[in-house]
């Protein structure tokens, strides 16, 4: 599987149907998806169908990527970029299994995603979105160099948008 990016401890790659069980289990944890607005997959087959139909990388050249730990090739979660067409914005996002929270994996992979966006894809501005109560994700956005832009309403829940300009 081709490596999109490599960091000290991680490597990023495109999703494949073999990730279906990991995706199913990742979204099955209510704490993991607590602030996302996403639902759990009904079963592994639904997760596989999602992965088979995920065409963001093909359409835009980038997308969300599987985050793999170098030492043992363990799927930790995902991170990457998303182009949101209806508002013409590029978003950095990440989601990890709870047992890998607090190890800096989100920060390390998001920093790599940000660099790819600016250097390889010439994205002018990358944003990050989070609910105000999701202080851990906000902290990651700050650590990778995004600055507070504005407060927003995410389906009647207070949220924030951070952003960073390509230099």
C-alpha positions as CSV (number, residue, x, y, z in Angstrom):
1,X,0.0,0.0,0.0
2,X,1.4,3.3,-1.1
3,X,2.4,5.7,1.7
4,X,1.0,9.2,1.3
5,X,3.2,10.7,4.1
6,X,5.5,9.5,6.8
7,X,6.2,11.0,10.2
8,X,8.5,9.9,13.0
9,X,6.1,7.3,14.3
10,X,3.3,7.1,11.7
11,X,2.6,6.6,8.0
12,X,-0.6,7.7,6.2
13,X,-2.2,5.8,3.3
14,X,-5.4,5.7,1.4
15,X,-8.3,3.7,2.8
16,X,-9.0,0.2,1.4
17,X,-11.9,-2.3,1.9
18,X,-9.7,-4.2,4.3
19,X,-10.1,-1.3,6.8
20,X,-13.9,-2.0,7.1
21,X,-13.7,-3.8,10.5
22,X,-11.5,-1.0,11.9
23,X,-13.9,1.7,10.6
24,X,-16.8,-0.2,12.0
25,X,-15.2,-0.5,15.5
26,X,-13.9,3.1,15.5
27,X,-17.4,4.5,14.9
28,X,-19.0,2.0,17.2
29,X,-17.5,3.8,20.3
30,X,-19.9,6.5,21.4
31,X,-17.1,8.5,22.9
32,X,-15.2,8.6,19.6
33,X,-18.1,9.9,17.7
34,X,-19.6,12.0,20.5
35,X,-18.7,15.4,18.9
36,X,-18.8,14.4,15.2
37,X,-22.5,14.3,14.3
38,X,-21.8,10.9,12.7
39,X,-23.7,7.7,13.4
40,X,-22.2,4.2,13.9
41,X,-22.1,1.9,11.0
42,X,-24.8,-0.8,11.2
43,X,-22.3,-3.5,10.5
44,X,-18.9,-4.2,9.0
45,X,-20.5,-4.6,5.5
46,X,-21.9,-1.0,5.7
47,X,-18.4,0.3,6.7
48,X,-16.9,-1.6,3.7
49,X,-19.5,-0.1,1.4
50,X,-18.6,3.3,2.7
51,X,-14.9,2.7,2.0
52,X,-15.6,1.3,-1.5
53,X,-17.6,4.4,-2.4
54,X,-15.1,6.9,-0.8
55,X,-13.9,8.8,-3.8
56,X,-12.6,12.0,-2.3
57,X,-8.9,11.1,-3.1
58,X,-9.8,10.3,-6.7
59,X,-11.8,13.5,-7.2
60,X,-9.4,15.9,-5.4
61,X,-6.1,14.2,-5.1
62,X,-6.3,14.2,-1.3
63,X,-8.7,13.1,1.4
64,X,-8.9,11.4,4.7
65,X,-6.2,8.8,5.1
66,X,-5.6,5.8,7.3
67,X,-3.1,6.5,10.1
68,X,-0.8,3.5,10.7
69,X,1.8,3.1,13.4
70,X,5.2,2.3,11.9
71,X,6.4,-0.2,14.6
72,X,3.5,-2.7,14.0
73,X,1.4,-1.4,11.1
74,X,-1.6,-1.0,13.5
75,X,-4.5,1.1,12.2
76,X,-4.9,3.9,14.8
77,X,-7.6,5.9,13.1
78,X,-7.7,8.4,10.3
79,X,-6.6,11.9,9.5
80,X,-6.6,14.2,6.5
81,X,-8.1,16.8,4.3
82,X,-11.5,17.3,2.9
83,X,-12.7,19.7,0.3
84,X,-16.2,21.0,1.3
85,X,-17.6,22.1,-2.1
86,X,-20.7,24.0,-1.0
87,X,-18.7,26.4,1.1
88,X,-15.4,26.2,-0.9
89,X,-13.3,25.3,2.1
90,X,-10.6,22.8,2.9
91,X,-10.9,21.1,6.3
92,X,-8.4,19.1,8.3
93,X,-10.0,16.3,10.4
94,X,-8.9,13.3,12.5
95,X,-10.5,10.5,14.5
96,X,-8.7,7.8,16.5
97,X,-9.5,4.8,18.7
98,X,-9.9,6.0,22.3
99,X,-7.0,3.7,23.4
100,X,-4.7,5.9,21.3
101,X,-5.8,9.2,22.7
102,X,-3.2,11.2,24.5
103,X,-0.1,9.9,22.6
104,X,0.1,12.8,20.2
105,X,-0.9,10.7,17.2
106,X,-3.6,13.2,16.2
107,X,-1.2,16.1,16.3
108,X,1.5,14.3,14.5
109,X,-0.7,13.1,11.7
110,X,-2.7,16.3,11.4
111,X,0.6,18.3,11.1
112,X,1.6,16.0,8.2
113,X,-1.8,16.4,6.6
114,X,-1.5,20.2,6.9
115,X,1.9,20.2,5.3
116,X,0.7,18.0,2.4
117,X,-2.2,20.4,1.8
118,X,0.0,23.4,1.6
119,X,3.0,22.0,-0.2
120,X,1.6,19.3,-2.4
121,X,-1.8,20.6,-3.2
122,X,-1.3,24.4,-2.9
123,X,-4.3,24.8,-0.7
124,X,-4.4,28.5,0.3
125,X,-6.3,28.1,3.7
126,X,-7.0,25.1,5.7
127,X,-9.7,25.1,8.4
128,X,-10.5,23.0,11.4
129,X,-13.9,22.7,13.0
130,X,-14.8,21.5,16.5
131,X,-17.6,21.8,19.0
132,X,-16.6,24.2,21.8
133,X,-16.9,21.4,24.3
134,X,-14.4,19.3,22.4
135,X,-11.3,20.9,24.0
136,X,-9.0,18.0,23.0
137,X,-9.6,18.5,19.3
138,X,-9.3,22.3,19.7
139,X,-6.0,21.7,21.4
140,X,-4.8,19.6,18.4
141,X,-5.8,22.4,16.0
142,X,-3.9,24.9,18.1
143,X,-0.8,22.7,18.3
144,X,-0.6,22.3,14.5
145,X,-0.7,26.1,14.1
146,X,-4.3,26.9,13.3
147,X,-5.6,30.1,14.8
148,X,-9.1,30.9,16.1
149,X,-11.2,32.4,13.3
150,X,-14.8,32.5,14.5
151,X,-17.6,30.9,16.6
152,X,-20.3,29.1,14.7
153,X,-23.4,27.1,15.3
154,X,-23.2,23.4,14.4
155,X,-26.8,22.1,14.4
156,X,-27.7,24.2,17.5
157,X,-24.4,23.4,19.3
158,X,-21.8,26.1,19.8
159,X,-18.7,25.4,17.8
160,X,-15.5,27.1,16.6
161,X,-13.5,27.3,13.4
162,X,-9.8,27.6,13.3
163,X,-7.7,28.3,10.2
164,X,-4.2,28.6,8.8
165,X,-3.0,30.3,5.7
166,X,-0.3,28.9,3.4
167,X,2.8,30.9,3.7
